[in-house]
Each structure stands twice: as structure tokens, then as C-alpha cells.
């Protein structure tokens, strides 16, 4: 499964990847004043909230964007999301194929499904114990991807250091970060499938600006502010 979006287009992959870049900050400010966040990051968070409103078909964009984003990606049960964004059988099949391939252990995969009482007559995530397995899988993958994003960005912001420092930073990036990025793409595909039908759409930024309160500040303006203030 491959989703791509231009810099002026938001698809589900861009949505979740932008979310994971900001996830730690979003969680640290949950329940706090949004105005205390650095201006450039306020804009980045507002972009995510705007796109998420569009995917969910919700025009209202008032209120703290962190609360809205958290209700979708940091929730405990995801019931509202699952009710409004069903998982189709063909997408379930794609998801399970991705999981099986990633496990690289066919015998254990089949054993786990049999142990759970599933005999393959019906997709085991759909309408089963009120989304129990779909909820559990999404929760695990979201938590993992947030942690992985911290590893990827670990050396961001290093401004000075010895030759040895940079040699080791580049060695770590070559050994760990690049393979992690490639595998995160597969995890992102699983997350998108678990999010369901509503996340098969894509939206141009101009539509988001017109209908969903998408900020009009440019990436260049954010970068310039960051260089002057952070």
C-alpha cells in the first residue's frame, strides 16, 4: 500500500507522519494553555487539526486543537473513530498480510489466530467484541511510532561538535535511523488501514484553507521564525 502526497496535498500518510513529529509536544501540552507553545509549533499543530477535521468530515475547527487531535490519536477506546470510519474486509486482508509478512513466522502467525478461536471464516478485527482487536492493534502501533520518531530525531539540532562526534552521529544514522525510517513506512501503512475508510481521502491545502481553518503561514515563514527564536 503506497500513499504519497505533494507538499500542497494532505493524504493519510502525511497526516500521521506530521502528527508523529509533534506527538511528544502535543502530549506534554494536553490540558495546558495552547498559547504557551512556540508560535511555529502552534501553526504546525493547527495544520494537523485542520487536516484531521477534513478526514473526519467535521467543519467545526474552534477550540484547542490539541484536545481534538488527542481525542483521535491518544484516546483509549477509539470507538467514535471506528463507528464513523469502518474497516472493510479487503483492507482487513491487506492489513493481516502486512502483519504476517512483518512477523516472518508463518507458523506462529497461524498458531496465534487458532489460539484466539479464529478459524478464518470471518476477518477477526471486524465487529469482534466491539473493536477489541482493532483497538489494541492501533494503540500498540501508535505508541511504537511515537517512540520511533524520538529515535529518528535524536540528533536533530546538533549545531557543533568534534569530527569524532559527527562521524559517530552519521554512523548511527546509517546503521539505525535509515532502516528504521524504511520500516516505519510499513508501520504507517498498517496504521492507515486501521484508521478505516475515512482516511482513504486526500485534500489539497487550498480546500483545507477554505473549509477547515488551515493556517495560511508558509513553511518558509515557520523556518525563519524558528531560526530567529529557537
N, C-alpha and C positions, 0 to 999 in steps of 0.2 A: 504494500500500500504506500503510495507516494503522493503527498500533498506538498505543493510549493506555492508560494505567493510572492508577488513582486513587493518592492518596498512601499507601494501605494495600495496594496491589497492585503486584507486580513482573511486567512483561512484558519482552520482549527490548529494546524501545526504552529503557525505564527502566534496564535493566541496563547497556547500553553507554554511555548518557549519564552515568550515575553513575560508570562506570569512567573516562570521559574527563576528568571533573572531577578525578580522583585520579591519573591516569596518570603524570604527571611525578613526583609524590611516590612512587608505587609503584616506579617505575624507580630513583629515587635511593636507595631503601632496599633494593633487591634484594641479598641476600647480607649484609645488616646486621641488627642486632637490632631486632625489631619493637617492643620496649618503648621504644625511643628516639623513636618517633613520638609526637607530641602525642596526648593521650588521645582527644579528639574525633575526630581523623582515624583513630585505631585503630578506633573504632566504625564510622565510615563505610566503612573498608576491610573490616571483618568483615561488614558488611551485603552488600557486593558479593560476597564469597567465599561467603556463605551462599546467596544467590540463584543464583550460578553452580553451586554443588553441586546445587541443586534442578533447574536446567535439564539438567545432565548426568546426573541420576539417581544421584548419589553421596551416600550418607548420612554418610559419614565427614567430619567437619569439624575434625579435630585438625591440629596443625602450623601452620606460619607461613602465614597467609592470602595474603601477598604471593607466596610461591612458587607457590601454587595458581593465583592469578589470572594470574601471569606465564606459567605453562605453557599457558594458554588463549589469552591475548591478546598475549603478547610472544614467542611461540615462533617458530622458524624454519621448521618444515615443516607444523605443524597436522595431521599425519597421524592422531593419535589422535582429535582432534575430528572430522575428516572421516569416519573409519571409523564412528564412533558416531552421527554426525548427517548423513545423506546429503542431497544436494541433488536435489530432484525435478525432472522435466522442466518441469512447469508453472511452478515457481519460477525455473528457469533462464530460461525465456522471459520472465518478468516482469523479471528482472534485466537481461537483454540489452536489453529495451525501454527500461528506465530509463537504461542506459548510452547507447543510441542517441539518446534524447531529449536527454540532457545534453550530448552531443557537438555536437548541432545541425549535423551534417555527414554526411548520409547516404552521399555518395559515398566519403568517407574510411572510414567505418564498414564499408561493403561491401568496399572495397579491402583493408582490414586483414584481414578474415576470409578473403578469397580468397588473400591473400599467405601466410597461415598454413596453406594447404592445406585449409581448411574449406569444404565445399560445401553446408552447411546440412542434410545428411541426418540428422545427429545433433547434439544440443547439444554445443558444443565444450568445455564445462567438465567434463562428466560422464565419469568413467573415462578421462580423456585423460592419458597419461603420468603416471599416479599423482598426479592432482590438480594438475598443474603450473600450469595457468592459474587455477584456483580459489585456489590458494595465493598466487600472485603478486598477484591482484586484492585479496584480503583484506589482504595485507601492505601494499600501497600505500594502501588506504583507511583502515586503522587508523593508519598513520603520518601521513597527511594530517589526520585528525580530531584526533589528539593535538596537532598543530601549530596547527590552527584554534582549538582550545579555549584555547590560550595567548593567542591574539589576542583572543578574546572576553573573557577575564578580565584583560586587560592593565591596565585602570584600576580593577579591584576593590581596595578597601582604601584609596582616596584619602580622607583624612579632612579635609584643609584645602587651601586654595588660593585664588588670586585669582579675581575674576569672570571674567577672561580665561581662566584655566585651565579653569574649569567650562564656559565657552562652547565651548572647543575640544574638551574631552572629549565633550560632548554632540554636537558636530558630527561628530566621528569615529564615535561610536556610531551616529548617524543614517545616515552615508554608508557605513560599512563593517560595523559589527557586526550591525545588524538584517538586511541582506541575507545576510550570512554565516550567521546563525542559520537563516534560511529554507532556504538551500541545504544546510546541514548536515543538515537533516531528510531530504533526498533521499539524501545520502551514507549516513546511518544506515539508511535502508530497504535500500540495496544491501548494507551490512554484514550486516544481519539475514538477508537472503536467502542470502548466502554462508555464514553460520553453520549453515544447514540445518534439518532437521526438528525437532530437539530444542528449537529456540528459537521454536517456534510456540506454546508453552505460556505460561501466566501463573500466578502463585502469590500468594495472599493472605499478608500478613505473619504472620498467626496460624499458618498452616501452616508457614511458614519457622521461626517460633519453636519450634513443637512438634517439628519433624523435622530441621531443618538448622542449629541453633545460631544463629539470627538474634538479634542483640543486642536487649535489651528497653529500652534507653535511648531516650528520645523526641527528636525534633528540637528541642523547646524546651530540653531539658537540654543538648544539644550547643551550641546557640546561647548559652545562659547561660554555659557553661564557656568558650566562645570569647571572649565579651565580658570575662570576668574574667581570662583567662590569655594571650590572644594579641594 
